[in-house]
Amino acid sequence: MTASDEPGYGEPISAETVLHVRFSTTKFTDGYDQSEVDDLLDRVIATLRAREAGEPGELGELGAEQVAGTTFSRTRFREGYAMDEVDDFLDRIATALAGGAPRTSATPPVAHDRVVADAPDPGATPGLIPPRRGWRRLFGG
C-alpha cells in the first residue's frame, strides 16, 4: 500500500498514519534516499506525538516550513523512494503541522526541483525529430 492508496488519504495526519506509511521504491529511476526520508519521518512522528499528548513547543519540534523546505539526496541505480509519493505525503504533513485541512484536490503539488518530462534534450541536434521510444518501435508502430 502506498501513501496515496492508503485508507483515509484525505483525513488529517496522525503519528500512527506517518508510522505506517509505505512508499513505492525505485531502482533504475530517480528516487529519494530512503534513510534521509525515514529520518525526517521519525522527527515528524515525534512532533505529532508531542502535539497529540498536548506538549507542543518541545525543543526540536518540526514546523510546516521545515518539512516543506526539506530536500533529499537523489538515488539512481540503487533503491530509493518514489519522489512523487514522498512529495505528496510531505505536503499533507506540512498542511497538518500548519493547522490547515489536508489537500484533497486531484492537482499534484508543484515541485521546483523536479525535471520536466518535456524539457528538450541538451545533447540533441536542433531540427531533428527524436527517435520513437518504447516497445512499439520494435513492431513499426
C-alpha positions as CSV (number, residue, x, y, z in Angstrom):
1,M,0.0,0.0,0.0
2,T,1.4,3.4,-1.0
3,A,0.9,6.8,0.6
4,S,-1.8,7.8,-1.8
5,D,-3.6,4.4,-1.8
6,E,-4.0,4.2,2.0
7,P,-7.4,4.4,3.6
8,G,-8.3,7.8,4.8
9,Y,-5.9,9.6,2.4
10,G,-7.9,12.9,2.7
11,E,-8.1,12.7,6.6
12,P,-5.9,14.6,9.0
13,I,-2.4,13.1,9.6
14,S,-1.7,11.4,12.9
15,A,1.6,10.0,14.3
16,E,0.2,6.5,13.5
17,T,-0.5,7.4,9.9
18,V,3.1,8.5,9.4
19,L,4.4,5.5,11.3
20,H,2.6,3.1,8.9
21,V,3.1,4.9,5.6
22,R,4.8,2.9,2.8
23,F,6.2,4.4,-0.4
24,S,6.9,2.6,-3.7
25,T,10.6,2.1,-4.3
26,T,12.6,2.9,-7.4
27,K,15.8,1.4,-8.6
28,F,16.7,2.5,-12.1
29,T,15.0,5.9,-12.0
30,D,15.5,8.8,-9.7
31,G,14.2,8.4,-6.2
32,Y,14.8,9.9,-2.7
33,D,17.4,8.5,-0.3
34,Q,15.4,6.1,1.9
35,S,17.4,6.8,5.1
36,E,17.0,10.6,4.8
37,V,13.2,10.3,4.2
38,D,12.9,7.8,7.2
39,D,14.9,10.2,9.4
40,L,12.6,13.1,8.6
41,L,9.5,10.9,9.2
42,D,10.9,9.8,12.6
43,R,11.1,13.5,13.6
44,V,7.6,14.1,12.2
45,I,6.3,11.2,14.3
46,A,7.9,12.6,17.5
47,T,6.4,16.1,16.8
48,L,2.9,14.7,16.1
49,R,3.1,12.5,19.2
50,A,4.1,15.5,21.3
51,R,1.2,17.6,19.9
52,E,-1.3,14.7,20.4
53,A,-0.1,14.5,24.1
54,G,-0.7,18.2,24.5
55,E,3.0,19.0,24.8
56,P,3.7,21.4,21.8
57,G,6.7,23.6,21.9
58,E,9.3,21.0,22.7
59,L,12.9,21.6,21.6
60,G,13.4,20.0,18.1
61,E,9.7,20.1,17.1
62,L,9.3,20.4,13.4
63,G,7.2,23.1,11.8
64,A,5.4,23.2,8.5
65,E,8.2,25.4,6.9
66,Q,10.9,22.9,7.9
67,V,9.0,20.0,6.4
68,A,8.1,21.8,3.2
69,G,11.7,23.1,2.8
70,T,13.4,19.7,3.2
71,T,15.4,18.4,0.3
72,F,16.7,14.8,-0.1
73,S,19.6,13.3,-1.9
74,R,18.5,11.6,-5.1
75,T,19.3,7.9,-5.8
76,R,19.8,6.2,-9.2
77,F,20.8,2.6,-9.7
78,R,20.1,1.9,-6.0
79,E,16.8,1.7,-4.2
80,G,15.1,4.9,-3.3
81,Y,11.5,6.1,-2.5
82,A,9.3,7.3,-5.3
83,M,9.7,11.1,-5.3
84,D,6.1,12.0,-6.2
85,E,4.7,9.9,-3.4
86,V,7.1,11.4,-0.8
87,D,6.4,14.9,-2.0
88,D,2.6,14.4,-1.8
89,F,2.8,12.9,1.6
90,L,5.1,15.7,2.9
91,D,2.6,18.3,1.5
92,R,0.0,16.6,3.7
93,I,2.3,16.7,6.7
94,A,3.2,20.3,6.2
95,T,-0.5,21.2,6.0
96,A,-1.3,19.2,9.1
97,L,1.6,20.9,11.0
98,A,0.4,24.3,9.9
99,G,-3.0,23.5,11.3
100,G,-4.9,23.5,8.0
101,A,-7.0,20.9,6.3
102,P,-5.2,18.4,4.2
103,R,-5.1,18.9,0.4
104,T,-7.8,16.8,-1.3
105,S,-7.6,18.2,-4.8
106,A,-6.5,15.9,-7.7
107,T,-4.0,18.6,-8.8
108,P,-0.5,17.4,-7.9
109,P,1.7,19.9,-6.0
110,V,4.3,21.7,-8.0
111,A,7.9,20.8,-7.1
112,H,10.5,23.2,-8.2
113,D,13.4,20.7,-8.2
114,R,11.9,18.1,-10.5
115,V,13.0,17.6,-14.0
116,V,10.2,18.4,-16.5
117,A,9.4,15.5,-18.8
118,D,9.0,17.7,-21.9
119,A,12.3,19.5,-21.4
120,P,14.5,19.4,-24.6
121,D,17.5,17.1,-24.6
122,P,20.5,19.4,-24.3
123,G,22.6,16.9,-26.4
124,A,20.0,16.6,-29.2
125,T,20.7,18.1,-32.6
126,P,18.3,21.0,-33.3
127,G,15.9,20.3,-36.2
128,L,16.0,16.5,-35.9
129,I,13.0,14.5,-34.9
130,P,13.7,12.5,-31.8
131,P,13.6,8.7,-32.3
132,R,10.5,6.9,-31.1
133,R,10.8,5.2,-27.8
134,G,9.2,2.2,-26.2
135,W,8.2,-1.3,-27.3
136,R,6.0,-0.2,-30.2
137,R,9.1,1.0,-32.2
138,L,10.1,-2.7,-32.4
139,F,7.0,-3.5,-34.4
140,G,6.9,-0.5,-36.6
141,G,4.3,1.4,-34.5
